[in-house]
Amino acid sequence: MHEEGKLEKLLQCCQKIDENNNVDGGGVCEACGDIRFVPCETCYGSCKIYYDEGYDDDDDDDEEEQREQDSDEVGDCGFKRCPDCNENGLIRCPICCY
């Protein structure tokens, strides 16, 4: 096929991908601009999420429960630390850092 020129015509409609999985042979990630981090989609970068008495999170660990018990706050609602992002409100880019 290659010798007859048919292979080139067949592959013209395909996208090129290099070793780093960059489409069209390079370029900048459209989601993060090659910074590799984007704002958290859960808390939008604030590092806080609102919860109320109906909120149930299976990711609670003993440290968080102990902190809540030690605090003098009363009530079944408020804000808590977002479990998805880092201390800067960022997550790894889902496009280029999978």
mmCIF file as gemmi writes it, N, C-alpha and C atoms, coordinates in Angstrom:
data_model
loop_
_atom_site.group_PDB
_atom_site.id
_atom_site.type_symbol
_atom_site.label_atom_id
_atom_site.label_alt_id
_atom_site.label_comp_id
_atom_site.label_asym_id
_atom_site.label_entity_id
_atom_site.label_seq_id
_atom_site.pdbx_PDB_ins_code
_atom_site.Cartn_x
_atom_site.Cartn_y
_atom_site.Cartn_z
_atom_site.occupancy
_atom_site.B_iso_or_equiv
_atom_site.pdbx_formal_charge
_atom_site.auth_seq_id
_atom_site.auth_asym_id
_atom_site.pdbx_PDB_model_num
ATOM 1 N N . MET Axp A 1 ? 0.821 -1.194 0 1 0 ? 1 A 1
ATOM 2 C CA . MET Axp A 1 ? 0 0 0 1 0 ? 1 A 1
ATOM 3 C C . MET Axp A 1 ? 0.868 1.262 0 1 0 ? 1 A 1
ATOM 4 N N . HIS Axp A 2 ? 1.936 1.247 0.797 1 0 ? 2 A 1
ATOM 5 C CA . HIS Axp A 2 ? 2.799 2.413 0.885 1 0 ? 2 A 1
ATOM 6 C C . HIS Axp A 2 ? 3.46 2.702 -0.461 1 0 ? 2 A 1
ATOM 7 N N . GLU Axp A 3 ? 3.946 1.648 -1.11 1 0 ? 3 A 1
ATOM 8 C CA . GLU Axp A 3 ? 4.625 1.819 -2.391 1 0 ? 3 A 1
ATOM 9 C C . GLU Axp A 3 ? 3.684 2.372 -3.451 1 0 ? 3 A 1
ATOM 10 N N . GLU Axp A 4 ? 2.423 2.052 -3.355 1 0 ? 4 A 1
ATOM 11 C CA . GLU Axp A 4 ? 1.442 2.504 -4.344 1 0 ? 4 A 1
ATOM 12 C C . GLU Axp A 4 ? 0.858 3.873 -4.001 1 0 ? 4 A 1
ATOM 13 N N . GLY Axp A 5 ? 1.176 4.415 -2.814 1 0 ? 5 A 1
ATOM 14 C CA . GLY Axp A 5 ? 0.674 5.725 -2.409 1 0 ? 5 A 1
ATOM 15 C C . GLY Axp A 5 ? -0.706 5.698 -1.773 1 0 ? 5 A 1
ATOM 16 N N . LYS Axp A 6 ? -1.245 4.509 -1.566 1 0 ? 6 A 1
ATOM 17 C CA . LYS Axp A 6 ? -2.586 4.4 -0.987 1 0 ? 6 A 1
ATOM 18 C C . LYS Axp A 6 ? -2.582 4.624 0.533 1 0 ? 6 A 1
ATOM 19 N N . LEU Axp A 7 ? -1.495 4.267 1.2 1 0 ? 7 A 1
ATOM 20 C CA . LEU Axp A 7 ? -1.423 4.394 2.656 1 0 ? 7 A 1
ATOM 21 C C . LEU Axp A 7 ? -1.476 5.86 3.089 1 0 ? 7 A 1
ATOM 22 N N . GLU Axp A 8 ? -0.756 6.712 2.383 1 0 ? 8 A 1
ATOM 23 C CA . GLU Axp A 8 ? -0.75 8.135 2.719 1 0 ? 8 A 1
ATOM 24 C C . GLU Axp A 8 ? -2.143 8.733 2.582 1 0 ? 8 A 1
ATOM 25 N N . LYS Axp A 9 ? -2.841 8.4 1.524 1 0 ? 9 A 1
ATOM 26 C CA . LYS Axp A 9 ? -4.196 8.904 1.316 1 0 ? 9 A 1
ATOM 27 C C . LYS Axp A 9 ? -5.142 8.399 2.406 1 0 ? 9 A 1
ATOM 28 N N . LEU Axp A 10 ? -4.932 7.169 2.836 1 0 ? 10 A 1
ATOM 29 C CA . LEU Axp A 10 ? -5.775 6.58 3.874 1 0 ? 10 A 1
ATOM 30 C C . LEU Axp A 10 ? -5.573 7.266 5.226 1 0 ? 10 A 1
ATOM 31 N N . LEU Axp A 11 ? -4.331 7.664 5.522 1 0 ? 11 A 1
ATOM 32 C CA . LEU Axp A 11 ? -4.006 8.232 6.825 1 0 ? 11 A 1
ATOM 33 C C . LEU Axp A 11 ? -4.155 9.752 6.897 1 0 ? 11 A 1
ATOM 34 N N . GLN Axp A 12 ? -4.496 10.408 5.802 1 0 ? 12 A 1
ATOM 35 C CA . GLN Axp A 12 ? -4.616 11.864 5.803 1 0 ? 12 A 1
ATOM 36 C C . GLN Axp A 12 ? -5.719 12.357 6.734 1 0 ? 12 A 1
ATOM 37 N N . CYS Axp A 13 ? -6.766 11.586 6.918 1 0 ? 13 A 1
ATOM 38 C CA . CYS Axp A 13 ? -7.879 12.022 7.765 1 0 ? 13 A 1
ATOM 39 C C . CYS Axp A 13 ? -7.641 11.727 9.248 1 0 ? 13 A 1
ATOM 40 N N . CYS Axp A 14 ? -6.555 11.056 9.594 1 0 ? 14 A 1
ATOM 41 C CA . CYS Axp A 14 ? -6.263 10.706 10.993 1 0 ? 14 A 1
ATOM 42 C C . CYS Axp A 14 ? -5.455 11.807 11.67 1 0 ? 14 A 1
ATOM 43 N N . GLN Axp A 15 ? -5.674 11.986 12.996 1 0 ? 15 A 1
ATOM 44 C CA . GLN Axp A 15 ? -4.888 12.944 13.764 1 0 ? 15 A 1
ATOM 45 C C . GLN Axp A 15 ? -3.544 12.331 14.124 1 0 ? 15 A 1
ATOM 46 N N . LYS Axp A 16 ? -2.51 13.18 14.131 1 0 ? 16 A 1
ATOM 47 C CA . LYS Axp A 16 ? -1.18 12.726 14.521 1 0 ? 16 A 1
ATOM 48 C C . LYS Axp A 16 ? -1.022 12.872 16.028 1 0 ? 16 A 1
ATOM 49 N N . ILE Axp A 17 ? -0.417 11.882 16.675 1 0 ? 17 A 1
ATOM 50 C CA . ILE Axp A 17 ? -0.151 11.924 18.11 1 0 ? 17 A 1
ATOM 51 C C . ILE Axp A 17 ? 1.31 11.574 18.32 1 0 ? 17 A 1
ATOM 52 N N . ASP Axp A 18 ? 2.03 12.428 19.096 1 0 ? 18 A 1
ATOM 53 C CA . ASP Axp A 18 ? 3.437 12.146 19.355 1 0 ? 18 A 1
ATOM 54 C C . ASP Axp A 18 ? 3.594 11.28 20.603 1 0 ? 18 A 1
ATOM 55 N N . GLU Axp A 19 ? 4.82 11.1 21.078 1 0 ? 19 A 1
ATOM 56 C CA . GLU Axp A 19 ? 5.113 10.236 22.225 1 0 ? 19 A 1
ATOM 57 C C . GLU Axp A 19 ? 4.4 10.676 23.496 1 0 ? 19 A 1
ATOM 58 N N . ASN Axp A 20 ? 4.214 11.971 23.676 1 0 ? 20 A 1
ATOM 59 C CA . ASN Axp A 20 ? 3.602 12.508 24.891 1 0 ? 20 A 1
ATOM 60 C C . ASN Axp A 20 ? 2.089 12.624 24.773 1 0 ? 20 A 1
ATOM 61 N N . ASN Axp A 21 ? 1.504 11.96 23.794 1 0 ? 21 A 1
ATOM 62 C CA . ASN Axp A 21 ? 0.064 11.974 23.542 1 0 ? 21 A 1
ATOM 63 C C . ASN Axp A 21 ? -0.465 13.36 23.196 1 0 ? 21 A 1
ATOM 64 N N . ASN Axp A 22 ? 0.387 14.219 22.673 1 0 ? 22 A 1
ATOM 65 C CA . ASN Axp A 22 ? -0.052 15.522 22.209 1 0 ? 22 A 1
ATOM 66 C C . ASN Axp A 22 ? -0.604 15.365 20.803 1 0 ? 22 A 1
ATOM 67 N N . VAL Axp A 23 ? -1.788 15.879 20.575 1 0 ? 23 A 1
ATOM 68 C CA . VAL Axp A 23 ? -2.426 15.77 19.268 1 0 ? 23 A 1
ATOM 69 C C . VAL Axp A 23 ? -1.749 16.73 18.294 1 0 ? 23 A 1
ATOM 70 N N . ASP Axp A 24 ? -1.667 16.341 17.059 1 0 ? 24 A 1
ATOM 71 C CA . ASP Axp A 24 ? -1.071 17.116 15.972 1 0 ? 24 A 1
ATOM 72 C C . ASP Axp A 24 ? 0.4 17.421 16.214 1 0 ? 24 A 1
ATOM 73 N N . GLY Axp A 25 ? 1.105 16.536 16.897 1 0 ? 25 A 1
ATOM 74 C CA . GLY Axp A 25 ? 2.546 16.648 17.019 1 0 ? 25 A 1
ATOM 75 C C . GLY Axp A 25 ? 3.042 17.702 17.977 1 0 ? 25 A 1
ATOM 76 N N . GLY Axp A 26 ? 2.298 18.09 18.949 1 0 ? 26 A 1
ATOM 77 C CA . GLY Axp A 26 ? 2.78 19.051 19.939 1 0 ? 26 A 1
ATOM 78 C C . GLY Axp A 26 ? 1.724 20.069 20.257 1 0 ? 26 A 1
ATOM 79 N N . GLY Axp A 27 ? 2.15 21.115 20.907 1 0 ? 27 A 1
ATOM 80 C CA . GLY Axp A 27 ? 1.226 22.167 21.266 1 0 ? 27 A 1
ATOM 81 C C . GLY Axp A 27 ? 0.981 22.205 22.759 1 0 ? 27 A 1
ATOM 82 N N . VAL Axp A 28 ? 0.197 23.152 23.152 1 0 ? 28 A 1
ATOM 83 C CA . VAL Axp A 28 ? -0.097 23.4 24.554 1 0 ? 28 A 1
ATOM 84 C C . VAL Axp A 28 ? -1.438 22.77 24.908 1 0 ? 28 A 1
ATOM 85 N N . CYS Axp A 29 ? -1.524 22.202 26.102 1 0 ? 29 A 1
ATOM 86 C CA . CYS Axp A 29 ? -2.785 21.624 26.574 1 0 ? 29 A 1
ATOM 87 C C . CYS Axp A 29 ? -3.846 22.724 26.62 1 0 ? 29 A 1
ATOM 88 N N . GLU Axp A 30 ? -4.999 22.463 26.034 1 0 ? 30 A 1
ATOM 89 C CA . GLU Axp A 30 ? -6.054 23.466 25.989 1 0 ? 30 A 1
ATOM 90 C C . GLU Axp A 30 ? -6.71 23.688 27.348 1 0 ? 30 A 1
ATOM 91 N N . ALA Axp A 31 ? -6.642 22.708 28.234 1 0 ? 31 A 1
ATOM 92 C CA . ALA Axp A 31 ? -7.295 22.833 29.539 1 0 ? 31 A 1
ATOM 93 C C . ALA Axp A 31 ? -6.445 23.616 30.535 1 0 ? 31 A 1
ATOM 94 N N . CYS Axp A 32 ? -5.141 23.322 30.602 1 0 ? 32 A 1
ATOM 95 C CA . CYS Axp A 32 ? -4.301 23.919 31.649 1 0 ? 32 A 1
ATOM 96 C C . CYS Axp A 32 ? -3.182 24.808 31.11 1 0 ? 32 A 1
ATOM 97 N N . GLY Axp A 33 ? -2.964 24.834 29.817 1 0 ? 33 A 1
ATOM 98 C CA . GLY Axp A 33 ? -1.869 25.631 29.264 1 0 ? 33 A 1
ATOM 99 C C . GLY Axp A 33 ? -0.509 25.085 29.633 1 0 ? 33 A 1
ATOM 100 N N . ASP Axp A 34 ? -0.407 23.762 29.796 1 0 ? 34 A 1
ATOM 101 C CA . ASP Axp A 34 ? 0.811 23.047 30.185 1 0 ? 34 A 1
ATOM 102 C C . ASP Axp A 34 ? 1.294 23.402 31.592 1 0 ? 34 A 1
ATOM 103 N N . ILE Axp A 35 ? 0.404 23.9 32.435 1 0 ? 35 A 1
ATOM 104 C CA . ILE Axp A 35 ? 0.737 24.139 33.84 1 0 ? 35 A 1
ATOM 105 C C . ILE Axp A 35 ? 0.502 22.866 34.644 1 0 ? 35 A 1
ATOM 106 N N . ARG Axp A 36 ? -0.311 21.97 34.124 1 0 ? 36 A 1
ATOM 107 C CA . ARG Axp A 36 ? -0.613 20.652 34.687 1 0 ? 36 A 1
ATOM 108 C C . ARG Axp A 36 ? -1.614 20.672 35.837 1 0 ? 36 A 1
ATOM 109 N N . PHE Axp A 37 ? -2.116 21.833 36.219 1 0 ? 37 A 1
ATOM 110 C CA . PHE Axp A 37 ? -3.143 21.936 37.256 1 0 ? 37 A 1
ATOM 111 C C . PHE Axp A 37 ? -4.264 22.85 36.78 1 0 ? 37 A 1
ATOM 112 N N . VAL Axp A 38 ? -5.494 22.563 37.219 1 0 ? 38 A 1
ATOM 113 C CA . VAL Axp A 38 ? -6.662 23.389 36.918 1 0 ? 38 A 1
ATOM 114 C C . VAL Axp A 38 ? -7.445 23.596 38.215 1 0 ? 38 A 1
ATOM 115 N N . PRO Axp A 39 ? -8.285 24.633 38.292 1 0 ? 39 A 1
ATOM 116 C CA . PRO Axp A 39 ? -9.099 24.821 39.498 1 0 ? 39 A 1
ATOM 117 C C . PRO Axp A 39 ? -10.028 23.63 39.732 1 0 ? 39 A 1
ATOM 118 N N . CYS Axp A 40 ? -10.242 23.323 40.993 1 0 ? 40 A 1
ATOM 119 C CA . CYS Axp A 40 ? -11.082 22.198 41.394 1 0 ? 40 A 1
ATOM 120 C C . CYS Axp A 40 ? -12.51 22.406 40.89 1 0 ? 40 A 1
ATOM 121 N N . GLU Axp A 41 ? -13.118 21.357 40.358 1 0 ? 41 A 1
ATOM 122 C CA . GLU Axp A 41 ? -14.482 21.441 39.85 1 0 ? 41 A 1
ATOM 123 C C . GLU Axp A 41 ? -15.52 21.272 40.957 1 0 ? 41 A 1
ATOM 124 N N . THR Axp A 42 ? -15.101 20.814 42.129 1 0 ? 42 A 1
ATOM 125 C CA . THR Axp A 42 ? -16.026 20.628 43.243 1 0 ? 42 A 1
ATOM 126 C C . THR Axp A 42 ? -16.218 21.925 44.021 1 0 ? 42 A 1
ATOM 127 N N . CYS Axp A 43 ? -15.107 22.58 44.381 1 0 ? 43 A 1
ATOM 128 C CA . CYS Axp A 43 ? -15.178 23.795 45.209 1 0 ? 43 A 1
ATOM 129 C C . CYS Axp A 43 ? -14.826 25.057 44.421 1 0 ? 43 A 1
ATOM 130 N N . TYR Axp A 44 ? -14.484 24.917 43.148 1 0 ? 44 A 1
ATOM 131 C CA . TYR Axp A 44 ? -14.111 26.029 42.277 1 0 ? 44 A 1
ATOM 132 C C . TYR Axp A 44 ? -12.904 26.804 42.804 1 0 ? 44 A 1
ATOM 133 N N . GLY Axp A 45 ? -11.996 26.091 43.49 1 0 ? 45 A 1
ATOM 134 C CA . GLY Axp A 45 ? -10.756 26.691 43.947 1 0 ? 45 A 1
ATOM 135 C C . GLY Axp A 45 ? -10.798 27.297 45.335 1 0 ? 45 A 1
ATOM 136 N N . SER Axp A 46 ? -11.933 27.256 46.015 1 0 ? 46 A 1
ATOM 137 C CA . SER Axp A 46 ? -12.025 27.865 47.346 1 0 ? 46 A 1
ATOM 138 C C . SER Axp A 46 ? -11.559 26.939 48.46 1 0 ? 46 A 1
ATOM 139 N N . CYS Axp A 47 ? -11.398 25.659 48.182 1 0 ? 47 A 1
ATOM 140 C CA . CYS Axp A 47 ? -10.994 24.632 49.159 1 0 ? 47 A 1
ATOM 141 C C . CYS Axp A 47 ? -12.06 24.368 50.211 1 0 ? 47 A 1
ATOM 142 N N . LYS Axp A 48 ? -13.25 24.917 50.039 1 0 ? 48 A 1
ATOM 143 C CA . LYS Axp A 48 ? -14.322 24.721 51.014 1 0 ? 48 A 1
ATOM 144 C C . LYS Axp A 48 ? -15.585 24.257 50.301 1 0 ? 48 A 1
ATOM 145 N N . ILE Axp A 49 ? -16.307 23.344 50.934 1 0 ? 49 A 1
ATOM 146 C CA . ILE Axp A 49 ? -17.604 22.934 50.414 1 0 ? 49 A 1
ATOM 147 C C . ILE Axp A 49 ? -18.623 23.033 51.533 1 0 ? 49 A 1
ATOM 148 N N . TYR Axp A 50 ? -19.836 23.403 51.184 1 0 ? 50 A 1
ATOM 149 C CA . TYR Axp A 50 ? -20.902 23.548 52.166 1 0 ? 50 A 1
ATOM 150 C C . TYR Axp A 50 ? -21.539 22.193 52.401 1 0 ? 50 A 1
ATOM 151 N N . TYR Axp A 51 ? -21.835 21.904 53.649 1 0 ? 51 A 1
ATOM 152 C CA . TYR Axp A 51 ? -22.56 20.68 53.973 1 0 ? 51 A 1
ATOM 153 C C . TYR Axp A 51 ? -23.681 21.033 54.939 1 0 ? 51 A 1
ATOM 154 N N . ASP Axp A 52 ? -24.721 20.206 54.925 1 0 ? 52 A 1
ATOM 155 C CA . ASP Axp A 52 ? -25.806 20.379 55.878 1 0 ? 52 A 1
ATOM 156 C C . ASP Axp A 52 ? -26.082 19.042 56.542 1 0 ? 52 A 1
ATOM 157 N N . GLU Axp A 53 ? -27.11 18.965 57.348 1 0 ? 53 A 1
ATOM 158 C CA . GLU Axp A 53 ? -27.345 17.753 58.122 1 0 ? 53 A 1
ATOM 159 C C . GLU Axp A 53 ? -27.591 16.532 57.248 1 0 ? 53 A 1
ATOM 160 N N . GLY Axp A 54 ? -28.027 16.719 56.031 1 0 ? 54 A 1
ATOM 161 C CA . GLY Axp A 54 ? -28.259 15.596 55.128 1 0 ? 54 A 1
ATOM 162 C C . GLY Axp A 54 ? -27.017 15.174 54.375 1 0 ? 54 A 1
ATOM 163 N N . TYR Axp A 55 ? -25.924 15.904 54.56 1 0 ? 55 A 1
ATOM 164 C CA . TYR Axp A 55 ? -24.682 15.624 53.839 1 0 ? 55 A 1
ATOM 165 C C . TYR Axp A 55 ? -24.023 14.388 54.417 1 0 ? 55 A 1
ATOM 166 N N . ASP Axp A 56 ? -23.682 13.425 53.558 1 0 ? 56 A 1
ATOM 167 C CA . ASP Axp A 56 ? -23.038 12.194 54.008 1 0 ? 56 A 1
ATOM 168 C C . ASP Axp A 56 ? -21.809 11.973 53.155 1 0 ? 56 A 1
ATOM 169 N N . ASP Axp A 57 ? -20.642 11.995 53.78 1 0 ? 57 A 1
ATOM 170 C CA . ASP Axp A 57 ? -19.382 11.816 53.065 1 0 ? 57 A 1
ATOM 171 C C . ASP Axp A 57 ? -18.678 10.588 53.601 1 0 ? 57 A 1
ATOM 172 N N . ASP Axp A 58 ? -18.429 9.618 52.748 1 0 ? 58 A 1
ATOM 173 C CA . ASP Axp A 58 ? -17.774 8.385 53.168 1 0 ? 58 A 1
ATOM 174 C C . ASP Axp A 58 ? -16.276 8.561 53.346 1 0 ? 58 A 1
ATOM 175 N N . ASP Axp A 59 ? -15.716 9.695 52.901 1 0 ? 59 A 1
ATOM 176 C CA . ASP Axp A 59 ? -14.279 9.908 52.982 1 0 ? 59 A 1
ATOM 177 C C . ASP Axp A 59 ? -13.837 10.478 54.325 1 0 ? 59 A 1
ATOM 178 N N . ASP Axp A 60 ? -14.772 10.672 55.266 1 0 ? 60 A 1
ATOM 179 C CA . ASP Axp A 60 ? -14.4 11.213 56.576 1 0 ? 60 A 1
ATOM 180 C C . ASP Axp A 60 ? -13.449 10.26 57.265 1 0 ? 60 A 1
ATOM 181 N N . ASP Axp A 61 ? -12.389 10.807 57.824 1 0 ? 61 A 1
ATOM 182 C CA . ASP Axp A 61 ? -11.48 9.975 58.6 1 0 ? 61 A 1
ATOM 183 C C . ASP Axp A 61 ? -11.521 10.416 60.051 1 0 ? 61 A 1
ATOM 184 N N . ASP Axp A 62 ? -10.836 9.697 60.909 1 0 ? 62 A 1
ATOM 185 C CA . ASP Axp A 62 ? -10.898 9.936 62.346 1 0 ? 62 A 1
ATOM 186 C C . ASP Axp A 62 ? -10.394 11.321 62.731 1 0 ? 62 A 1
ATOM 187 N N . GLU Axp A 63 ? -9.402 11.849 62.003 1 0 ? 63 A 1
ATOM 188 C CA . GLU Axp A 63 ? -8.867 13.167 62.335 1 0 ? 63 A 1
ATOM 189 C C . GLU Axp A 63 ? -9.923 14.249 62.16 1 0 ? 63 A 1
ATOM 190 N N . GLU Axp A 64 ? -10.668 14.203 61.052 1 0 ? 64 A 1
ATOM 191 C CA . GLU Axp A 64 ? -11.696 15.208 60.814 1 0 ? 64 A 1
ATOM 192 C C . GLU Axp A 64 ? -12.79 15.121 61.862 1 0 ? 64 A 1
ATOM 193 N N . GLU Axp A 65 ? -13.195 13.906 62.209 1 0 ? 65 A 1
ATOM 194 C CA . GLU Axp A 65 ? -14.227 13.735 63.22 1 0 ? 65 A 1
ATOM 195 C C . GLU Axp A 65 ? -13.745 14.264 64.563 1 0 ? 65 A 1
ATOM 196 N N . GLN Axp A 66 ? -12.486 14.036 64.895 1 0 ? 66 A 1
ATOM 197 C CA . GLN Axp A 66 ? -11.934 14.518 66.155 1 0 ? 66 A 1
ATOM 198 C C . GLN Axp A 66 ? -11.893 16.043 66.169 1 0 ? 66 A 1
ATOM 199 N N . ARG Axp A 67 ? -11.508 16.655 65.044 1 0 ? 67 A 1
ATOM 200 C CA . ARG Axp A 67 ? -11.474 18.116 64.974 1 0 ? 67 A 1
ATOM 201 C C . ARG Axp A 67 ? -12.869 18.7 65.152 1 0 ? 67 A 1
ATOM 202 N N . GLU Axp A 68 ? -13.877 18.056 64.535 1 0 ? 68 A 1
ATOM 203 C CA . GLU Axp A 68 ? -15.243 18.54 64.669 1 0 ? 68 A 1
ATOM 204 C C . GLU Axp A 68 ? -15.724 18.411 66.107 1 0 ? 68 A 1
ATOM 205 N N . GLN Axp A 69 ? -15.346 17.349 66.789 1 0 ? 69 A 1
ATOM 206 C CA . GLN Axp A 69 ? -15.754 17.163 68.174 1 0 ? 69 A 1
ATOM 207 C C . GLN Axp A 69 ? -15.046 18.157 69.083 1 0 ? 69 A 1
ATOM 208 N N . ASP Axp A 70 ? -13.789 18.485 68.785 1 0 ? 70 A 1
ATOM 209 C CA . ASP Axp A 70 ? -13.022 19.411 69.604 1 0 ? 70 A 1
ATOM 210 C C . ASP Axp A 70 ? -13.486 20.854 69.443 1 0 ? 70 A 1
ATOM 211 N N . SER Axp A 71 ? -14.05 21.186 68.294 1 0 ? 71 A 1
ATOM 212 C CA . SER Axp A 71 ? -14.472 22.565 68.072 1 0 ? 71 A 1
ATOM 213 C C . SER Axp A 71 ? -15.755 22.839 68.85 1 0 ? 71 A 1
ATOM 214 N N . ASP Axp A 72 ? -15.978 24.112 69.135 1 0 ? 72 A 1
ATOM 215 C CA . ASP Axp A 72 ? -17.149 24.513 69.912 1 0 ? 72 A 1
ATOM 216 C C . ASP Axp A 72 ? -18.331 24.859 69.023 1 0 ? 72 A 1
ATOM 217 N N . GLU Axp A 73 ? -18.272 24.524 67.735 1 0 ? 73 A 1
ATOM 218 C CA . GLU Axp A 73 ? -19.346 24.858 66.822 1 0 ? 73 A 1
ATOM 219 C C . GLU Axp A 73 ? -20.576 24.012 67.12 1 0 ? 73 A 1
ATOM 220 N N . VAL Axp A 74 ? -21.741 24.641 67.024 1 0 ? 74 A 1
ATOM 221 C CA . VAL Axp A 74 ? -22.996 23.932 67.229 1 0 ? 74 A 1
ATOM 222 C C . VAL Axp A 74 ? -23.767 23.999 65.922 1 0 ? 74 A 1
ATOM 223 N N . GLY Axp A 75 ? -24.362 22.894 65.515 1 0 ? 75 A 1
ATOM 224 C CA . GLY Axp A 75 ? -25.153 22.887 64.301 1 0 ? 75 A 1
ATOM 225 C C . GLY Axp A 75 ? -24.762 21.75 63.393 1 0 ? 75 A 1
ATOM 226 N N . ASP Axp A 76 ? -25.65 21.495 62.452 1 0 ? 76 A 1
ATOM 227 C CA . ASP Axp A 76 ? -25.436 20.385 61.54 1 0 ? 76 A 1
ATOM 228 C C . ASP Axp A 76 ? -25.136 20.858 60.133 1 0 ? 76 A 1
ATOM 229 N N . CYS Axp A 77 ? -24.654 22.075 59.998 1 0 ? 77 A 1
ATOM 230 C CA . CYS Axp A 77 ? -24.308 22.57 58.675 1 0 ? 77 A 1
ATOM 231 C C . CYS Axp A 77 ? -23.116 23.512 58.788 1 0 ? 77 A 1
ATOM 232 N N . GLY Axp A 78 ? -22.517 23.783 57.677 1 0 ? 78 A 1
ATOM 233 C CA . GLY Axp A 78 ? -21.365 24.677 57.649 1 0 ? 78 A 1
ATOM 234 C C . GLY Axp A 78 ? -20.464 24.37 56.475 1 0 ? 78 A 1
ATOM 235 N N . PHE Axp A 79 ? -19.196 24.721 56.605 1 0 ? 79 A 1
ATOM 236 C CA . PHE Axp A 79 ? -18.225 24.487 55.554 1 0 ? 79 A 1
ATOM 237 C C . PHE Axp A 79 ? -17.187 23.49 56.03 1 0 ? 79 A 1
ATOM 238 N N . LYS Axp A 80 ? -16.703 22.696 55.097 1 0 ? 80 A 1
ATOM 239 C CA . LYS Axp A 80 ? -15.611 21.782 55.418 1 0 ? 80 A 1
ATOM 240 C C . LYS Axp A 80 ? -14.625 21.775 54.27 1 0 ? 80 A 1
ATOM 241 N N . ARG Axp A 81 ? -13.453 21.286 54.509 1 0 ? 81 A 1
ATOM 242 C CA . ARG Axp A 81 ? -12.373 21.232 53.52 1 0 ? 81 A 1
ATOM 243 C C . ARG Axp A 81 ? -12.768 20.329 52.361 1 0 ? 81 A 1
ATOM 244 N N . CYS Axp A 82 ? -12.526 20.789 51.156 1 0 ? 82 A 1
ATOM 245 C CA . CYS Axp A 82 ? -12.819 19.996 49.962 1 0 ? 82 A 1
ATOM 246 C C . CYS Axp A 82 ? -11.864 18.808 49.899 1 0 ? 82 A 1
ATOM 247 N N . PRO Axp A 83 ? -12.376 17.593 49.733 1 0 ? 83 A 1
ATOM 248 C CA . PRO Axp A 83 ? -11.509 16.414 49.697 1 0 ? 83 A 1
ATOM 249 C C . PRO Axp A 83 ? -10.829 16.179 48.347 1 0 ? 83 A 1
ATOM 250 N N . ASP Axp A 84 ? -11.232 16.929 47.318 1 0 ? 84 A 1
ATOM 251 C CA . ASP Axp A 84 ? -10.741 16.655 45.969 1 0 ? 84 A 1
ATOM 252 C C . ASP Axp A 84 ? -9.485 17.427 45.58 1 0 ? 84 A 1
ATOM 253 N N . CYS Axp A 85 ? -9.256 18.601 46.165 1 0 ? 85 A 1
ATOM 254 C CA . CYS Axp A 85 ? -8.168 19.459 45.692 1 0 ? 85 A 1
ATOM 255 C C . CYS Axp A 85 ? -7.05 19.591 46.72 1 0 ? 85 A 1
ATOM 256 N N . ASN Axp A 86 ? -5.955 20.218 46.298 1 0 ? 86 A 1
ATOM 257 C CA . ASN Axp A 86 ? -4.834 20.46 47.207 1 0 ? 86 A 1
ATOM 258 C C . ASN Axp A 86 ? -5.066 21.759 47.981 1 0 ? 86 A 1
ATOM 259 N N . GLU Axp A 87 ? -4.074 22.196 48.744 1 0 ? 87 A 1
ATOM 260 C CA . GLU Axp A 87 ? -4.238 23.376 49.598 1 0 ? 87 A 1
ATOM 261 C C . GLU Axp A 87 ? -4.409 24.667 48.812 1 0 ? 87 A 1
ATOM 262 N N . ASN Axp A 88 ? -4.135 24.635 47.517 1 0 ? 88 A 1
ATOM 263 C CA . ASN Axp A 88 ? -4.294 25.813 46.669 1 0 ? 88 A 1
ATOM 264 C C . ASN Axp A 88 ? -5.583 25.792 45.859 1 0 ? 88 A 1
ATOM 265 N N . GLY Axp A 89 ? -6.422 24.79 46.068 1 0 ? 89 A 1
ATOM 266 C CA . GLY Axp A 89 ? -7.68 24.691 45.338 1 0 ? 89 A 1
ATOM 267 C C . GLY Axp A 89 ? -7.514 24.154 43.93 1 0 ? 89 A 1
ATOM 268 N N . LEU Axp A 90 ? -6.434 23.408 43.683 1 0 ? 90 A 1
ATOM 269 C CA . LEU Axp A 90 ? -6.141 22.899 42.345 1 0 ? 90 A 1
ATOM 270 C C . LEU Axp A 90 ? -6.166 21.38 42.313 1 0 ? 90 A 1
ATOM 271 N N . ILE Axp A 91 ? -6.503 20.852 41.141 1 0 ? 91 A 1
ATOM 272 C CA . ILE Axp A 91 ? -6.419 19.417 40.888 1 0 ? 91 A 1
ATOM 273 C C . ILE Axp A 91 ? -5.533 19.206 39.672 1 0 ? 91 A 1
ATOM 274 N N . ARG Axp A 92 ? -5.011 17.995 39.512 1 0 ? 92 A 1
ATOM 275 C CA . ARG Axp A 92 ? -4.198 17.698 38.326 1 0 ? 92 A 1
ATOM 276 C C . ARG Axp A 92 ? -5.076 17.782 37.085 1 0 ? 92 A 1
ATOM 277 N N . CYS Axp A 93 ? -4.517 18.256 36.015 1 0 ? 93 A 1
ATOM 278 C CA . CYS Axp A 93 ? -5.26 18.42 34.769 1 0 ? 93 A 1
ATOM 279 C C . CYS Axp A 93 ? -5.788 17.07 34.294 1 0 ? 93 A 1
ATOM 280 N N . PRO Axp A 94 ? -7.101 16.946 34.107 1 0 ? 94 A 1
ATOM 281 C CA . PRO Axp A 94 ? -7.661 15.668 33.662 1 0 ? 94 A 1
ATOM 282 C C . PRO Axp A 94 ? -7.353 15.353 32.196 1 0 ? 94 A 1
ATOM 283 N N . ILE Axp A 95 ? -6.872 16.325 31.441 1 0 ? 95 A 1
ATOM 284 C CA . ILE Axp A 95 ? -6.574 16.114 30.027 1 0 ? 95 A 1
ATOM 285 C C . ILE Axp A 95 ? -5.153 15.594 29.827 1 0 ? 95 A 1
ATOM 286 N N . CYS Axp A 96 ? -4.158 16.268 30.409 1 0 ? 96 A 1
ATOM 287 C CA . CYS Axp A 96 ? -2.775 15.885 30.129 1 0 ? 96 A 1
ATOM 288 C C . CYS Axp A 96 ? -2.082 15.156 31.278 1 0 ? 96 A 1
ATOM 289 N N . CYS Axp A 97 ? -2.674 15.1 32.455 1 0 ? 97 A 1
ATOM 290 C CA . CYS Axp A 97 ? -2.065 14.407 33.609 1 0 ? 97 A 1
ATOM 291 C C . CYS Axp A 97 ? -3.018 13.349 34.129 1 0 ? 97 A 1
ATOM 292 N N . TYR Axp A 98 ? -3.287 12.371 33.341 1 0 ? 98 A 1
ATOM 293 C CA . TYR Axp A 98 ? -4.252 11.337 33.733 1 0 ? 98 A 1
ATOM 294 C C . TYR Axp A 98 ? -3.644 10.291 34.596 1 0 ? 98 A 1
